[in-house]
Amino acid sequence: MVDSRTAEQWESAASLLTAVADPIRLQLLHLLVGRTRCVCDLQPEPAIPGNLLSYHLKVLREAGLIEGARRGRWIDYSLAAGALERLQAALPDPARAARQLAIVR
């Protein structure tokens, strides 16, 4: 049983995982789970400069993991619909691996 993903699907999965491979971006995702937050409330620990925070938010936005909605001078961020599910799908499936091992044995 071979994983039937296409090269494009592998590339998409790798892009998602690359986006969250940075500790700051991973921390930002955790801050957004289950809630919308103003950019002013998204300072990770340890604190980083505003331009670096903007960069990390941009990477997550471009990966399709978060969405921003302008509210006056501020932007409210939230997880994009299905973001966590897409991340989980990008990872190896332990059940599939177990089935593959059972077939090989």
SULNORMO-V227819 format. One line per field, one symbol per residue. phi: phi as a letter, one per 20 degrees, with the letter a starting at -180 (. if undefined). A space follows every 50 residues. Layout:
phi = ???
//
This chain:
phi = .dfefegffffffffffffefegffffffffefmbecfgfddffdffcfg fffgfffffffffmeccccfcmedcedbffgmffffffffefegffffff fffff
//
